[in-house]
Each structure stands twice: as structure tokens, then as C-alpha cells.
């Protein structure tokens, strides 16, 4: 956590921007998000660096690597994450989707 904050302080313009980035990352990583495009609810679990995909067929876990400020690398894909009001925009290659909290 300290390394992430230090890295953001170097890359961000102000301490307020660094704090805002950290809060957005923590919010994104602590909630379930619904992807209509892939038909799953997903959770980014920073404790073991896995993304949990939950759908009608069950649950799958995929390891990820995080790259500051907002990129998650999963298998051969890289997903950029941007806050969008109470949701997040996810960009993977040329595809974009807005994901919001999952309603199980």
C-alpha cells in the first residue's frame, strides 16, 4: 500500500489527486461489479491478486497484475479502469463497457 501511494505521489500532480486515486482504487477493489458484456459479476480481490468471475455456471478465479495508475493485466488482456460517477468504465482493447454494482 505504501509503495502504491509513493508511486502515485510521484506520478500525480498533487497529494489530493494521489489520495483520490487511492480511494477510487480501494472502492473498485472492494465491490462486486456487473458486466453485461460478459454476463458476469466480478470482484477484484487485492489480498491474493485474483479477479473473481461469478455467473450462472459458477465461479472462476483469474490472477492479475496491477499497473499504476489504473491497469489490470489478466492473462493476455489489459483492462484500463476509469471512474464514471457511481460506476466504472472498463476499456479492454477496442471494447469499452460501463460496469456498475452487481445486483445478485
TORZA-896792 format. One record per residue (C-alpha): residue number from 1; residue in three letters; y, z, x. Coordinates in nm, 3 decimals, padded with zeros to 5 digits. Example, Ala and Ser with C-alpha at 12.3 -4.5 7.8 and 13.67 -1.06 7.14 Angstrom:
2
(atom 1 'ALA' (-00.450 00.780 01.230))
(atom 2 'SER' (-00.106 00.714 01.367))
% end
This chain:
104
(atom 1 'UNK' (00.000 00.000 00.000))
(atom 2 'UNK' (00.239 00.089 00.282))
(atom 3 'UNK' (00.167 -00.242 00.459))
(atom 4 'UNK' (00.238 -00.434 00.136))
(atom 5 'UNK' (00.570 -00.256 00.085))
(atom 6 'UNK' (00.664 -00.312 00.451))
(atom 7 'UNK' (00.576 -00.681 00.428))
(atom 8 'UNK' (00.780 -00.720 00.111))
(atom 9 'UNK' (01.076 -00.537 00.264))
(atom 10 'UNK' (01.072 -00.791 00.546))
(atom 11 'UNK' (01.038 -01.091 00.309))
(atom 12 'UNK' (01.258 -00.971 00.021))
(atom 13 'UNK' (01.634 -00.961 00.028))
(atom 14 'UNK' (01.694 -00.607 -00.094))
(atom 15 'UNK' (01.496 -00.283 -00.135))
(atom 16 'UNK' (01.541 -00.321 -00.513))
(atom 17 'UNK' (01.367 -00.660 -00.503))
(atom 18 'UNK' (01.085 -00.510 -00.298))
(atom 19 'UNK' (01.040 -00.226 -00.547))
(atom 20 'UNK' (01.048 -00.468 -00.842))
(atom 21 'UNK' (00.784 -00.686 -00.675))
(atom 22 'UNK' (00.559 -00.387 -00.612))
(atom 23 'UNK' (00.592 -00.267 -00.972))
(atom 24 'UNK' (00.509 -00.615 -01.109))
(atom 25 'UNK' (00.202 -00.640 -00.884))
(atom 26 'UNK' (00.080 -00.295 -00.994))
(atom 27 'UNK' (00.132 -00.384 -01.361))
(atom 28 'UNK' (-00.054 -00.713 -01.322))
(atom 29 'UNK' (-00.341 -00.543 -01.142))
(atom 30 'UNK' (-00.381 -00.261 -01.392))
(atom 31 'UNK' (-00.414 -00.451 -01.720))
(atom 32 'UNK' (-00.655 -00.689 -01.888))
(atom 33 'UNK' (-00.512 -01.039 -01.937))
(atom 34 'UNK' (-00.637 -01.311 -02.173))
(atom 35 'UNK' (-00.684 -01.670 -02.059))
(atom 36 'UNK' (-00.715 -01.915 -02.346))
(atom 37 'UNK' (-00.771 -02.197 -02.098))
(atom 38 'UNK' (-01.087 -02.038 -01.959))
(atom 39 'UNK' (-01.184 -01.830 -02.264))
(atom 40 'UNK' (-01.196 -01.501 -02.074))
(atom 41 'UNK' (-01.024 -01.169 -02.037))
(atom 42 'UNK' (-00.964 -01.084 -01.674))
(atom 43 'UNK' (-00.878 -00.779 -01.471))
(atom 44 'UNK' (-00.763 -00.782 -01.109))
(atom 45 'UNK' (-00.918 -00.474 -00.951))
(atom 46 'UNK' (-00.737 -00.387 -00.625))
(atom 47 'UNK' (-00.973 -00.099 -00.546))
(atom 48 'UNK' (-01.258 -00.331 -00.449))
(atom 49 'UNK' (-01.065 -00.663 -00.433))
(atom 50 'UNK' (-01.252 -00.822 -00.722))
(atom 51 'UNK' (-01.143 -01.009 -01.031))
(atom 52 'UNK' (-01.347 -00.919 -01.338))
(atom 53 'UNK' (-01.400 -01.200 -01.591))
(atom 54 'UNK' (-01.525 -01.084 -01.929))
(atom 55 'UNK' (-01.628 -01.332 -02.200))
(atom 56 'UNK' (-01.890 -01.378 -02.471))
(atom 57 'UNK' (-02.156 -01.447 -02.205))
(atom 58 'UNK' (-02.098 -01.120 -02.023))
(atom 59 'UNK' (-01.909 -01.001 -01.718))
(atom 60 'UNK' (-01.871 -01.171 -01.381))
(atom 61 'UNK' (-01.711 -01.037 -01.063))
(atom 62 'UNK' (-01.541 -01.255 -00.803))
(atom 63 'UNK' (-01.399 -01.129 -00.473))
(atom 64 'UNK' (-01.039 -01.222 -00.398))
(atom 65 'UNK' (-00.791 -01.203 -00.113))
(atom 66 'UNK' (-00.427 -01.127 -00.185))
(atom 67 'UNK' (-00.146 -01.304 -00.002))
(atom 68 'UNK' (00.205 -01.167 -00.040))
(atom 69 'UNK' (00.411 -01.210 -00.238))
(atom 70 'UNK' (00.206 -01.339 -00.535))
(atom 71 'UNK' (-00.103 -01.545 -00.442))
(atom 72 'UNK' (-00.463 -01.453 -00.521))
(atom 73 'UNK' (-00.733 -01.655 -00.340))
(atom 74 'UNK' (-01.061 -01.671 -00.535))
(atom 75 'UNK' (-01.341 -01.884 -00.392))
(atom 76 'UNK' (-01.179 -02.223 -00.321))
(atom 77 'UNK' (-00.887 -02.165 -00.563))
(atom 78 'UNK' (-00.543 -02.017 -00.508))
(atom 79 'UNK' (-00.360 -01.873 -00.806))
(atom 80 'UNK' (00.013 -01.802 -00.797))
(atom 81 'UNK' (00.128 -01.532 -01.039))
(atom 82 'UNK' (00.480 -01.509 -01.183))
(atom 83 'UNK' (00.610 -01.253 -01.436))
(atom 84 'UNK' (00.715 -01.402 -01.771))
(atom 85 'UNK' (00.861 -01.133 -01.998))
(atom 86 'UNK' (00.557 -00.924 -02.108))
(atom 87 'UNK' (00.311 -01.187 -01.982))
(atom 88 'UNK' (00.240 -01.372 -01.659))
(atom 89 'UNK' (00.238 -01.739 -01.566))
(atom 90 'UNK' (-00.063 -01.838 -01.358))
(atom 91 'UNK' (-00.049 -02.160 -01.156))
(atom 92 'UNK' (-00.372 -02.298 -01.008))
(atom 93 'UNK' (-00.321 -02.639 -00.850))
(atom 94 'UNK' (-00.161 -02.857 -01.118))
(atom 95 'UNK' (-00.272 -02.630 -01.405))
(atom 96 'UNK' (-00.045 -02.363 -01.550))
(atom 97 'UNK' (-00.113 -02.105 -01.817))
(atom 98 'UNK' (00.075 -01.809 -01.957))
(atom 99 'UNK' (-00.157 -01.511 -01.995))
(atom 100 'UNK' (-00.075 -01.203 -02.200))
(atom 101 'UNK' (-00.252 -00.872 -02.258))
(atom 102 'UNK' (-00.606 -00.916 -02.376))
(atom 103 'UNK' (-00.695 -00.808 -02.728))
(atom 104 'UNK' (-01.065 -00.722 -02.716))
% end
